[in-house]
Amino acid sequence: MLSAFLSAFRTPDLRKKLLFTVGIVAIYRLGATLPSPGVSYGNVQKCIDVMQGEQSGVFTLLNLFSGGALLQLSVFALGIMPYITASIILQLLTVVIPRLEQLRKEGQAGQAKITQYTRYLTLGLGILQASAFVALARSGQLFNNMCDQFPIIPQTDLPTWLTLVTLVITMTAGTGMVMWLGELITDRGVGNGMSVLIFTSIAARLPSEGWSIKTSKGWGMFFLVLALVLVVITAVVFIEQAQRRIPVQYAKRMIGRKMYGGTSTYIPLKVNQAGVIPVIFASSLLYLPQLALQFFDQNNPGDVQAWVQNNLATPSSPTYIAVYFLLIIFFTYFYVSITFNPTEVADNMKKYGGFVPGIRPGKPTAEYLDFILSRITLPGALYLGIVSILPNFFFIWLDNQQYQNFPFGGTAVLIMVGVGLETVKQIESQLMQRNYEGFLR
């Protein structure tokens, strides 16, 4: 990986792309630390100090994806989550709405239209989320009612409604800005822009979280956790690279006076065909009961409220871990079933004269692909579930709710490793392309 980056820096045009990406990342981190108008930055820091070592509530995943910007109510407080949510919604609607399915099949023009719809939906979700977070911050529930003595949005000479509207507009504009920065990286930089920004947000949390472990548990625990992290990363890289290759043979065809076909290739079916999407789905669904608790009296909880708090809102609870694990397995199968259509793949192979050796084209090929996919999806789902619940065992092991947003496992490791591998592959492909150009000249 390091050799690929060194070779890229020796290539002038790739060096410009890398430096451009670094510049965009720097702008993104600046916006993540820039306070929004009307927010008392000093009181925010006092609240964060008060909450140090306490449970962060339902917003820990969002705070992790925003690089800690959410709890600071900065300009980029919403981060990239509205865009991720909008992309997932559009991807699911593509299966349900025929018009979106038709646009997806139209190629680049249709994809551009879907991207436009995603942008509009992102801004709409940005307005809703910004309004919700501003209301929660003003009522104190964003900080679990622990910072009533430090008002995040203090009273000023301006009307309250004007301050709140300005905050919502600023945070929504920040979401649009983040979306634009991500698209700039995709077009003129290296890697997928949105993925790079998520990687940056998670990586920004690593030093502070690692140092907090050292401060509270000592150097011995710090190095032990670091060793476990390296083992987990190695396992994640191994599984992310694993794939089942289905051989495909294309028959020879005469088109005009030329012979086409007769080649052999393969269909790569990854063990983790669903990526990190099932983990995001499961996390979002488990946050709903915790979010509902915010609307009830915290001082006088009922039986149902107490059960939800002890079992579905506590990451170290066995019920929470079991439900989280089962939801990930369910969403893995669900997402793979809607993103990979064996019948469509088999029909396309048959149209161009392709067949799997030993399997008849058409319906038998679709059944064979569906059988193979169902076989490899199970280990992929188990892998996602095991990696995702690792932080929950860290909560029990370290015996401290401070590590609820522990970034050394689960979703954070899956995203960071996936983005790293994808970026390195893109750099290597561009380097290989330039080597071929030099050879042809």
C-alpha positions as CSV (number, residue, x, y, z in Angstrom):
1,M,0.0,0.0,0.0
2,L,2.8,2.4,0.9
3,S,4.6,1.6,-2.3
4,A,1.5,2.5,-4.3
5,F,1.3,5.9,-2.6
6,L,5.0,6.5,-3.1
7,S,4.7,5.7,-6.8
8,A,1.6,7.9,-7.1
9,F,3.5,10.9,-5.6
10,R,6.2,10.4,-8.3
11,T,3.6,10.7,-11.0
12,P,2.8,14.4,-11.6
13,D,-0.9,14.1,-12.4
14,L,-1.6,11.6,-9.6
15,R,0.3,13.8,-7.2
16,K,-2.0,16.7,-8.0
17,K,-5.0,14.5,-7.4
18,L,-3.7,13.3,-4.0
19,L,-2.8,16.9,-2.9
20,F,-6.3,18.1,-4.1
21,T,-7.9,15.3,-2.0
22,V,-5.9,16.3,1.0
23,G,-6.9,20.0,0.6
24,I,-10.6,19.0,0.4
25,V,-10.2,16.9,3.5
26,A,-8.6,19.8,5.3
27,I,-11.5,22.1,4.4
28,Y,-13.9,19.4,5.6
29,R,-12.2,19.1,9.0
30,L,-12.2,22.9,9.3
31,G,-15.9,23.1,8.8
32,A,-16.4,20.2,11.3
33,T,-14.7,22.4,14.0
34,L,-16.3,25.8,13.0
35,P,-19.1,26.7,15.4
36,S,-22.5,27.6,13.9
37,P,-23.9,31.1,14.6
38,G,-25.8,31.3,17.8
39,V,-24.0,28.4,19.5
40,S,-21.9,29.0,22.6
41,Y,-18.7,27.1,21.8
42,G,-17.4,27.5,25.3
43,N,-20.5,25.9,26.8
44,V,-20.3,23.1,24.3
45,Q,-16.8,22.3,25.4
46,K,-17.9,22.4,29.1
47,C,-20.8,20.0,28.3
48,I,-18.5,17.6,26.5
49,D,-16.2,17.7,29.6
50,V,-19.1,17.0,31.8
51,M,-20.2,14.1,29.7
52,Q,-16.7,12.6,29.5
53,G,-17.0,9.1,30.8
54,E,-20.8,9.0,30.5
55,Q,-23.1,7.4,28.0
56,S,-23.6,9.6,24.9
57,G,-27.2,8.4,24.2
58,V,-28.6,7.7,20.7
59,F,-26.3,10.0,18.8
60,T,-23.0,8.2,19.2
61,L,-23.0,6.7,15.7
62,L,-23.9,10.0,14.1
63,N,-21.3,11.8,16.2
64,L,-18.7,9.2,15.1
65,F,-19.6,9.6,11.4
66,S,-19.4,13.4,11.7
67,G,-15.9,13.2,13.4
68,G,-17.3,14.6,16.7
69,A,-18.9,17.6,14.9
70,L,-22.5,16.7,15.9
71,L,-22.3,17.3,19.6
72,Q,-20.4,20.6,18.9
73,L,-23.3,21.7,16.6
74,S,-20.6,22.9,14.1
75,V,-21.3,24.0,10.5
76,F,-20.8,20.4,9.2
77,A,-22.5,18.9,12.3
78,L,-24.7,16.6,10.1
79,G,-21.7,15.3,8.2
80,I,-22.4,12.9,5.4
81,M,-25.2,10.9,7.1
82,P,-28.1,12.7,5.2
83,Y,-26.4,11.8,1.9
84,I,-25.9,8.2,3.0
85,T,-29.5,7.9,4.2
86,A,-30.8,9.5,0.9
87,S,-28.6,7.1,-1.2
88,I,-29.9,4.0,0.7
89,I,-33.5,5.2,0.3
90,L,-33.1,5.8,-3.4
91,Q,-31.4,2.4,-3.8
92,L,-34.3,0.6,-2.1
93,L,-36.9,2.6,-4.0
94,T,-35.3,1.5,-7.2
95,V,-36.6,-2.0,-6.6
96,V,-40.1,-0.7,-5.8
97,I,-40.7,2.2,-8.3
98,P,-40.6,1.1,-12.0
99,R,-39.5,4.6,-13.1
100,L,-36.4,4.5,-11.0
101,E,-35.6,1.0,-12.2
102,Q,-35.9,2.2,-15.8
103,L,-33.6,5.1,-15.1
104,R,-31.0,2.8,-13.6
105,K,-31.0,0.7,-16.8
106,E,-30.6,3.8,-19.0
107,G,-26.9,4.0,-18.2
108,Q,-25.0,7.3,-17.5
109,A,-28.0,9.6,-18.3
110,G,-30.3,7.7,-16.0
111,Q,-27.7,7.5,-13.2
112,A,-27.2,11.3,-13.4
113,K,-31.0,11.7,-12.9
114,I,-30.9,9.4,-9.9
115,T,-28.0,11.4,-8.5
116,Q,-30.0,14.6,-8.9
117,Y,-32.9,13.0,-6.9
118,T,-30.4,11.9,-4.2
119,R,-29.2,15.5,-3.9
120,Y,-32.7,16.9,-3.4
121,L,-33.6,14.2,-0.9
122,T,-30.3,14.9,1.0
123,L,-31.2,18.5,1.4
124,G,-34.7,17.6,2.6
125,L,-33.3,15.1,5.1
126,G,-30.7,17.8,6.1
127,I,-33.5,20.2,7.0
128,L,-35.4,17.6,9.1
129,Q,-32.3,16.4,10.9
130,A,-31.0,19.9,11.6
131,S,-34.4,21.0,13.0
132,A,-34.5,17.9,15.2
133,F,-30.9,18.3,16.5
134,V,-31.4,22.0,17.2
135,A,-34.6,21.3,19.1
136,L,-32.9,18.6,21.1
137,A,-29.9,20.9,21.8
138,R,-32.2,23.7,23.0
139,S,-34.1,21.4,25.3
140,G,-30.9,19.8,26.6
141,Q,-31.8,16.3,25.5
142,L,-28.9,16.2,23.0
143,F,-26.6,16.0,26.0
144,N,-28.9,13.8,28.1
145,N,-30.1,16.8,30.2
146,M,-26.6,16.9,31.8
147,C,-25.7,20.4,30.7
148,D,-28.7,22.5,31.9
149,Q,-26.3,24.9,33.6
150,F,-24.4,25.4,30.3
151,P,-27.0,26.5,27.7
152,I,-25.8,25.5,24.2
153,I,-27.9,28.2,22.6
154,P,-27.9,31.1,25.0
155,Q,-30.5,33.9,24.9
156,T,-29.5,36.9,22.9
157,D,-31.1,40.2,21.9
158,L,-32.3,38.6,18.6
159,P,-35.6,36.7,18.6
160,T,-35.3,33.1,19.5
161,W,-37.0,31.9,16.3
162,L,-34.5,33.8,14.2
163,T,-31.5,32.2,15.9
164,L,-33.0,28.7,15.5
165,V,-33.9,29.3,11.8
166,T,-30.3,30.5,11.2
167,L,-28.9,27.4,12.9
168,V,-31.1,25.1,10.7
169,I,-30.2,27.0,7.5
170,T,-26.5,26.9,8.4
171,M,-26.4,23.2,9.2
172,T,-28.4,22.3,6.1
173,A,-26.1,24.5,3.9
174,G,-23.2,22.6,5.6
175,T,-24.7,19.3,4.4
176,G,-24.9,20.6,0.9
177,M,-21.3,21.8,1.1
178,V,-20.2,18.4,2.4
179,M,-22.0,16.7,-0.5
180,W,-20.3,19.1,-3.0
181,L,-16.9,18.4,-1.4
182,G,-17.4,14.7,-1.7
183,E,-18.3,15.0,-5.4
184,L,-15.3,17.1,-6.0
185,I,-13.0,14.4,-4.6
186,T,-14.8,11.8,-6.8
187,D,-14.4,13.9,-10.0
188,R,-11.0,15.5,-9.5
189,G,-9.3,13.6,-6.6
190,V,-8.6,10.0,-5.6
191,G,-11.2,7.5,-4.4
192,N,-14.9,7.8,-3.8
193,G,-15.5,11.3,-2.2
194,M,-18.2,10.3,0.2
195,S,-16.3,7.3,1.5
196,V,-13.1,9.4,1.9
197,L,-15.0,11.9,4.0
198,I,-16.5,9.2,6.3
199,F,-13.0,7.7,6.6
200,T,-11.6,11.1,7.6
201,S,-14.4,11.6,10.2
202,I,-13.8,8.2,11.9
203,A,-10.0,8.6,11.7
204,A,-10.3,12.0,13.4
205,R,-11.7,10.3,16.5
206,L,-9.0,7.6,16.9
207,P,-6.3,9.7,18.7
208,S,-8.6,11.1,21.4
209,E,-10.3,7.7,22.0
210,G,-7.0,5.9,22.1
211,W,-5.6,8.4,24.6
212,S,-8.7,8.1,26.8
213,I,-8.0,4.4,27.1
214,K,-4.4,5.0,28.1
215,T,-5.5,7.7,30.6
216,S,-8.1,5.5,32.3
217,K,-6.6,2.1,32.0
218,G,-2.8,2.6,31.6
219,W,-0.3,1.6,28.9
220,G,-0.8,-2.1,29.4
221,M,-4.4,-2.0,28.4
222,F,-3.6,0.5,25.6
223,F,-1.1,-1.9,23.9
224,L,-3.4,-4.9,24.4
225,V,-6.3,-3.1,22.7
226,L,-3.9,-2.0,19.9
227,A,-2.9,-5.6,19.4
228,L,-6.5,-6.7,19.2
229,V,-7.2,-3.9,16.7
230,L,-4.4,-5.2,14.4
231,V,-5.9,-8.7,14.6
232,V,-9.4,-7.5,13.8
233,I,-8.1,-5.3,10.9
234,T,-6.1,-8.3,9.4
235,A,-9.3,-10.5,9.6
236,V,-11.4,-7.8,8.0
237,V,-8.9,-7.3,5.1
238,F,-8.9,-11.1,4.6
239,I,-12.6,-11.4,4.4
240,E,-13.2,-8.2,2.4
241,Q,-10.8,-9.6,-0.3
242,A,-12.4,-13.1,-0.3
243,Q,-14.6,-14.0,-3.3
244,R,-16.1,-16.9,-5.1
245,R,-15.3,-16.8,-8.8
246,I,-17.9,-18.4,-11.1
247,P,-16.3,-19.4,-14.4
248,V,-18.0,-18.1,-17.5
249,Q,-17.3,-19.3,-21.1
250,Y,-18.4,-17.3,-24.1
251,A,-19.2,-19.1,-27.4
252,K,-17.6,-18.0,-30.6
253,R,-19.9,-15.9,-32.9
254,M,-19.6,-14.6,-36.4
255,I,-20.7,-10.9,-36.7
256,G,-20.2,-9.8,-40.3
257,R,-16.8,-11.1,-41.3
258,K,-15.3,-11.1,-37.8
259,M,-15.2,-13.7,-35.2
260,Y,-16.2,-12.7,-31.6
261,G,-16.3,-14.6,-28.3
262,G,-14.5,-17.7,-27.4
263,T,-13.1,-16.1,-24.2
264,S,-13.2,-17.3,-20.6
265,T,-13.9,-15.0,-17.7
266,Y,-15.6,-15.2,-14.3
267,I,-18.2,-13.6,-12.1
268,P,-16.7,-12.5,-8.8
269,L,-19.1,-13.0,-5.9
270,K,-17.7,-11.4,-2.7
271,V,-18.2,-13.1,0.6
272,N,-19.2,-9.7,2.0
273,Q,-21.5,-8.9,-1.0
274,A,-23.6,-6.4,1.1
275,G,-20.7,-4.2,2.4
276,V,-21.4,-2.2,5.5
277,I,-25.0,-1.3,4.6
278,P,-26.6,-4.0,6.8
279,V,-24.7,-2.7,9.8
280,I,-26.0,0.8,9.2
281,F,-29.6,-0.5,8.8
282,A,-29.4,-2.5,12.0
283,S,-27.8,0.3,14.0
284,S,-30.5,2.8,12.8
285,L,-33.3,0.4,13.7
286,L,-31.9,-0.2,17.2
287,Y,-31.6,3.5,17.8
288,L,-35.4,4.0,17.4
289,P,-36.3,2.6,20.8
290,Q,-33.6,4.7,22.4
291,L,-34.8,7.7,20.6
292,A,-38.4,7.0,21.8
293,L,-37.1,7.1,25.4
294,Q,-36.2,10.8,24.9
295,F,-39.9,11.7,24.8
296,F,-40.8,10.1,28.2
297,D,-40.2,11.2,31.7
298,Q,-36.6,10.2,32.6
299,N,-37.1,10.7,36.3
300,N,-40.1,8.3,36.6
301,P,-39.7,5.5,34.1
302,G,-42.4,2.9,33.7
303,D,-41.9,-0.9,33.4
304,V,-41.7,-0.9,29.6
305,Q,-39.4,2.2,29.6
306,A,-37.1,0.6,32.2
307,W,-37.0,-2.7,30.2
308,V,-36.1,-0.8,26.9
309,Q,-33.5,1.2,28.8
310,N,-31.9,-1.9,30.3
311,N,-32.0,-4.2,27.3
312,L,-32.3,-2.2,24.0
313,A,-30.6,1.0,25.0
314,T,-27.6,-0.5,26.8
315,P,-24.8,-1.8,24.4
316,S,-23.4,-4.2,27.0
317,S,-26.8,-5.9,27.5
318,P,-27.0,-9.5,26.2
319,T,-30.4,-8.8,24.7
320,Y,-29.0,-5.7,22.8
321,I,-26.1,-7.8,21.4
322,A,-28.3,-10.7,20.3
323,V,-30.9,-8.4,18.6
324,Y,-28.1,-6.4,16.9
325,F,-26.5,-9.6,15.7
326,L,-29.7,-11.1,14.3
327,L,-30.7,-7.8,12.6
328,I,-27.4,-7.7,10.8
329,I,-27.9,-11.2,9.5
330,F,-31.4,-10.4,8.4
331,F,-30.5,-7.2,6.6
332,T,-27.5,-8.9,4.9
333,Y,-29.7,-11.4,3.2
334,F,-32.3,-8.7,2.5
335,Y,-29.8,-6.3,0.9
336,V,-28.1,-9.0,-1.2
337,S,-31.4,-10.2,-2.5
338,I,-32.4,-6.7,-3.8
339,T,-28.9,-5.7,-5.2
340,F,-27.9,-8.9,-7.0
341,N,-30.5,-10.4,-9.3
342,P,-29.4,-13.9,-10.5
343,T,-32.1,-14.1,-13.1
344,E,-31.0,-10.8,-14.7
345,V,-27.4,-11.9,-14.7
346,A,-28.3,-15.2,-16.3
347,D,-30.4,-13.5,-19.0
348,N,-27.5,-11.1,-19.8
349,M,-25.1,-14.1,-20.1
350,K,-27.5,-15.9,-22.4
351,K,-28.0,-12.9,-24.6
352,Y,-24.2,-12.6,-25.3
353,G,-23.6,-16.3,-25.6
354,G,-22.1,-16.9,-22.2
355,F,-22.6,-20.0,-20.0
356,V,-21.3,-21.5,-16.9
357,P,-19.4,-24.8,-17.8
358,G,-21.6,-27.8,-16.8
359,I,-24.8,-25.6,-16.3
360,R,-27.4,-24.9,-19.0
361,P,-28.1,-21.3,-19.9
362,G,-31.2,-19.5,-18.7
363,K,-33.2,-20.7,-15.6
364,P,-30.7,-23.4,-14.5
365,T,-27.9,-20.8,-14.5
366,A,-30.0,-18.4,-12.4
367,E,-30.8,-21.2,-9.9
368,Y,-27.1,-22.1,-9.7
369,L,-26.1,-18.5,-9.1
370,D,-28.8,-18.2,-6.4
371,F,-27.6,-21.3,-4.7
372,I,-24.0,-20.2,-4.7
373,L,-25.0,-16.7,-3.4
374,S,-27.1,-18.1,-0.6
375,R,-24.1,-20.3,0.4
376,I,-21.5,-17.5,0.6
377,T,-24.0,-14.9,2.1
378,L,-24.1,-16.9,5.4
379,P,-20.4,-16.6,6.3
380,G,-20.5,-13.0,5.1
381,A,-23.4,-12.2,7.4
382,L,-21.8,-14.0,10.3
383,Y,-18.6,-12.0,9.7
384,L,-20.4,-8.7,9.7
385,G,-22.3,-9.6,12.9
386,I,-19.2,-10.7,14.8
387,V,-17.1,-7.7,13.8
388,S,-20.0,-5.3,14.6
389,I,-20.6,-6.6,18.1
390,L,-16.9,-6.5,19.0
391,P,-17.3,-2.9,20.5
392,N,-20.1,-4.2,22.7
393,F,-17.7,-6.7,24.3
394,F,-15.2,-3.9,24.7
395,F,-17.9,-2.1,26.8
396,I,-18.1,-5.1,29.1
397,W,-14.4,-5.7,29.2
398,L,-13.4,-2.1,29.9
399,D,-16.5,-1.7,32.2
400,N,-17.0,1.9,31.1
401,Q,-19.8,3.5,29.0
402,Q,-17.3,6.0,27.9
403,Y,-16.4,3.6,25.0
404,Q,-19.9,3.5,23.5
405,N,-18.5,5.3,20.5
406,F,-15.4,3.1,20.6
407,P,-13.9,3.5,17.1
408,F,-11.6,0.4,17.0
409,G,-14.3,-2.1,15.9
410,G,-17.6,-2.6,14.3
411,T,-18.8,-0.2,11.7
412,A,-15.7,2.0,12.0
413,V,-13.2,-0.7,11.2
414,L,-15.4,-2.0,8.3
415,I,-15.7,1.4,6.8
416,M,-12.0,2.4,7.3
417,V,-10.7,-0.9,5.9
418,G,-13.1,-0.9,3.0
419,V,-12.4,2.7,2.0
420,G,-8.6,2.1,2.3
421,L,-8.7,-1.0,0.1
422,E,-10.9,0.8,-2.5
423,T,-8.6,3.8,-2.6
424,V,-5.4,1.8,-3.0
425,K,-7.0,-0.3,-5.8
426,Q,-7.9,2.9,-7.6
427,I,-4.4,4.3,-7.3
428,E,-2.9,1.0,-8.5
429,S,-5.2,0.9,-11.5
430,Q,-4.3,4.4,-12.5
431,L,-0.6,3.6,-12.1
432,M,-1.0,0.4,-14.2
433,Q,-2.8,2.5,-16.9
434,R,0.1,4.9,-17.1
435,N,2.6,2.1,-17.3
436,Y,0.7,0.6,-20.2
437,E,0.7,4.1,-21.9
438,G,4.4,4.3,-21.5
439,F,4.9,0.8,-22.9
440,L,2.7,1.6,-26.0
441,R,4.7,4.7,-26.7
